[in-house]
Amino acid sequence: MKKKKINKHYITKETHVAPVTIKGTLDVTKSGIGYVETLEDVGDILVRQHDFNTALHGDTVRVKITKENFKSGRREGKITEVVSRKQTEFIGHLQLNANFAFFIPDSEKPMPDIFIPTENINNAKDKDKVIVKLIKWDKGDKKPVGKVINIVTAEAENNIAMKEILAEAGFSLSFPDEVLNESKQLPEILNEAEISKRKDYRNTLTFTIDPLDAKDFDDAISIKKITDDLYEIGVHI
């Protein structure tokens, strides 16, 4: 706000602030500064960590512009609402205390530790590598609240790495009961109609380099005797 002789008070372009909120995606840098990327023609909006308002990296949010400099084109804002979360399950380590625990996420993006009440620890031990689900984080709460849904300390490194990739992409690492129950109803033996659509290699000697717990077996080699001096080698990729 400035003063003039004729009009005592007026707003400059440099200090004008848009009154509306804008929808976008929060991108948090390693330093902890956030930028809300929007589809509107306003450019990225800088948001400082104390103005995240419970938002985490990748969340869809609404942001209000609080500072706008028309000369530099730089805009700063404050997140007013978390529209939807990209990720609600995280992999990290448990820090156990007498009556509660803290979950320390394994993430390149800065985020707060998650408070785990005693009833939500689910037999996990201190320093265990676990999967925690975010269950509550209201405005004004100092810390988000979560619960341990899986202990992965004893799992193979490759399996843990796969889960980390899925979690960071926003996929749930656990299936709802109704999905598990429905999967039990699926037949384990293919019917003739389905078999007719496939090339049948069940009677062909085939070796795969995929591990037993692979989601599919698509790296393999097969060998089949055609005549006494002729063999067919199949490479399956």
RACOR-V160994 format. One record per pair of residues at least 6 apart in sequence whose C-alpha atoms are under 7 Angstrom apart, sorted by the first residue. I is the first residue (numbers start at 1). J is the second residue. D is the distance in whole Angstrom. If there is no record, write none. Layout:
BEGIN
[[I | J | D] [I | J | D]]
END
This chain:
BEGIN
[[1 | 9 | 6] [1 | 10 | 6] [1 | 11 | 5] [1 | 12 | 7] [2 | 9 | 6] [2 | 10 | 6] [2 | 11 | 7] [3 | 9 | 5] [3 | 10 | 7] [13 | 70 | 6] [14 | 68 | 6] [14 | 69 | 5] [14 | 70 | 5] [14 | 71 | 7] [15 | 67 | 7] [15 | 68 | 6] [15 | 69 | 7] [16 | 68 | 6] [17 | 65 | 6] [17 | 66 | 6] [17 | 67 | 6] [17 | 68 | 6] [18 | 65 | 6] [20 | 64 | 6] [21 | 62 | 6] [21 | 63 | 5] [21 | 64 | 4] [22 | 62 | 5] [22 | 63 | 5] [22 | 64 | 6] [23 | 38 | 6] [23 | 61 | 6] [23 | 62 | 4] [23 | 63 | 6] [24 | 36 | 6] [24 | 37 | 5] [24 | 38 | 4] [24 | 39 | 7] [24 | 60 | 6] [24 | 61 | 6] [24 | 62 | 6] [25 | 36 | 5] [25 | 37 | 5] [25 | 38 | 7] [25 | 58 | 6] [25 | 59 | 6] [25 | 60 | 5] [25 | 61 | 6] [26 | 34 | 6] [26 | 35 | 6] [26 | 36 | 4] [26 | 37 | 6] [26 | 57 | 6] [26 | 58 | 5] [26 | 59 | 6] [26 | 60 | 7] [26 | 61 | 7] [27 | 34 | 6] [27 | 35 | 5] [27 | 36 | 6] [27 | 57 | 5] [27 | 58 | 6] [28 | 34 | 4] [28 | 35 | 6] [28 | 57 | 5] [28 | 109 | 6] [29 | 109 | 6] [30 | 108 | 7] [30 | 109 | 5] [30 | 110 | 6] [32 | 49 | 6] [32 | 110 | 6] [33 | 47 | 6] [33 | 48 | 5] [33 | 49 | 6] [34 | 46 | 6] [34 | 47 | 5] [34 | 48 | 6] [34 | 49 | 7] [35 | 44 | 6] [35 | 45 | 5] [35 | 46 | 5] [35 | 47 | 6] [36 | 44 | 6] [36 | 45 | 5] [36 | 46 | 7] [37 | 44 | 5] [37 | 45 | 7] [38 | 44 | 6] [45 | 75 | 5] [45 | 76 | 5] [45 | 77 | 6] [46 | 75 | 6] [46 | 76 | 5] [46 | 77 | 6] [47 | 76 | 6] [47 | 77 | 5] [47 | 78 | 6] [51 | 78 | 5] [51 | 79 | 6] [52 | 78 | 7] [52 | 79 | 5] [53 | 79 | 6] [53 | 80 | 7] [53 | 139 | 7] [54 | 137 | 7] [54 | 139 | 7] [55 | 82 | 6] [56 | 111 | 7] [57 | 109 | 7] [58 | 86 | 5] [59 | 82 | 7] [59 | 84 | 6] [59 | 85 | 5] [59 | 86 | 5] [60 | 82 | 6] [60 | 83 | 5] [60 | 84 | 5] [60 | 85 | 6] [61 | 79 | 7] [61 | 81 | 6] [61 | 82 | 4] [61 | 83 | 5] [62 | 79 | 6] [62 | 80 | 6] [62 | 81 | 5] [62 | 82 | 7] [62 | 83 | 7] [63 | 77 | 6] [63 | 78 | 5] [63 | 79 | 4] [63 | 80 | 6] [64 | 77 | 5] [64 | 78 | 5] [64 | 79 | 6] [64 | 80 | 7] [65 | 75 | 7] [65 | 76 | 6] [65 | 77 | 4] [65 | 78 | 7] [66 | 76 | 6] [66 | 77 | 5] [66 | 78 | 7] [67 | 75 | 6] [67 | 76 | 5] [67 | 77 | 7] [68 | 74 | 6] [68 | 75 | 5] [68 | 76 | 6] [69 | 75 | 6] [86 | 170 | 5] [87 | 167 | 7] [87 | 168 | 7] [87 | 170 | 4] [88 | 133 | 6] [88 | 134 | 5] [89 | 131 | 7] [89 | 132 | 6] [89 | 133 | 4] [89 | 134 | 6] [89 | 167 | 6] [89 | 172 | 7] [90 | 105 | 6] [90 | 131 | 6] [90 | 132 | 5] [90 | 133 | 7] [90 | 167 | 6] [91 | 105 | 6] [91 | 106 | 6] [91 | 130 | 6] [91 | 131 | 5] [91 | 132 | 7] [91 | 164 | 6] [92 | 103 | 7] [92 | 104 | 6] [92 | 105 | 4] [92 | 106 | 5] [92 | 129 | 6] [92 | 130 | 6] [92 | 131 | 7] [93 | 103 | 6] [93 | 104 | 5] [93 | 105 | 6] [93 | 127 | 5] [93 | 128 | 6] [93 | 129 | 5] [93 | 130 | 6] [94 | 101 | 7] [94 | 102 | 6] [94 | 103 | 5] [94 | 104 | 6] [94 | 126 | 6] [94 | 127 | 5] [94 | 128 | 6] [94 | 129 | 7] [94 | 130 | 7] [95 | 101 | 5] [95 | 102 | 5] [95 | 103 | 6] [95 | 126 | 5] [95 | 127 | 6] [96 | 102 | 7] [96 | 125 | 7] [96 | 126 | 5] [99 | 118 | 6] [100 | 116 | 6] [100 | 117 | 5] [100 | 118 | 5] [101 | 115 | 6] [101 | 116 | 5] [101 | 117 | 7] [102 | 113 | 6] [102 | 114 | 6] [102 | 115 | 5] [102 | 116 | 6] [103 | 113 | 6] [103 | 114 | 5] [103 | 115 | 6] [103 | 116 | 7] [104 | 113 | 5] [104 | 114 | 7] [105 | 113 | 7] [112 | 143 | 7] [113 | 143 | 7] [114 | 143 | 6] [114 | 144 | 5] [114 | 145 | 6] [114 | 146 | 6] [115 | 143 | 6] [115 | 144 | 6] [115 | 145 | 5] [115 | 146 | 6] [116 | 145 | 6] [116 | 146 | 5] [116 | 147 | 6] [120 | 147 | 5] [120 | 148 | 6] [121 | 147 | 6] [121 | 148 | 5] [122 | 148 | 6] [124 | 151 | 7] [128 | 153 | 6] [129 | 151 | 6] [129 | 152 | 6] [129 | 153 | 5] [130 | 148 | 7] [130 | 150 | 6] [130 | 151 | 4] [130 | 152 | 5] [130 | 153 | 7] [131 | 148 | 6] [131 | 149 | 6] [131 | 150 | 5] [131 | 151 | 6] [132 | 146 | 6] [132 | 147 | 5] [132 | 148 | 4] [132 | 149 | 6] [133 | 146 | 5] [133 | 147 | 6] [133 | 148 | 7] [133 | 149 | 7] [134 | 144 | 7] [134 | 145 | 6] [134 | 146 | 4] [134 | 147 | 7] [135 | 145 | 6] [135 | 146 | 5] [136 | 144 | 6] [136 | 145 | 5] [136 | 146 | 7] [137 | 144 | 5] [137 | 145 | 6] [163 | 173 | 7] [167 | 173 | 7] [204 | 222 | 7] [204 | 223 | 7] [204 | 224 | 6] [205 | 222 | 6] [205 | 223 | 6] [205 | 224 | 7] [206 | 220 | 7] [206 | 221 | 6] [206 | 222 | 4] [206 | 223 | 7] [207 | 220 | 5] [207 | 221 | 5] [207 | 222 | 6] [208 | 217 | 7] [208 | 219 | 6] [208 | 220 | 4] [208 | 221 | 6] [209 | 219 | 6] [209 | 220 | 6] [210 | 217 | 6] [210 | 219 | 6] [218 | 236 | 6] [218 | 237 | 5] [219 | 236 | 6] [219 | 237 | 5] [220 | 235 | 6] [220 | 236 | 5] [220 | 237 | 7] [221 | 234 | 5] [221 | 235 | 5] [221 | 236 | 6] [222 | 233 | 6] [222 | 234 | 5] [222 | 235 | 7] [223 | 231 | 7] [223 | 232 | 6] [223 | 233 | 5] [223 | 234 | 6] [224 | 231 | 6] [224 | 232 | 5] [224 | 233 | 7] [225 | 231 | 5] [225 | 232 | 6] [226 | 232 | 7]]
END
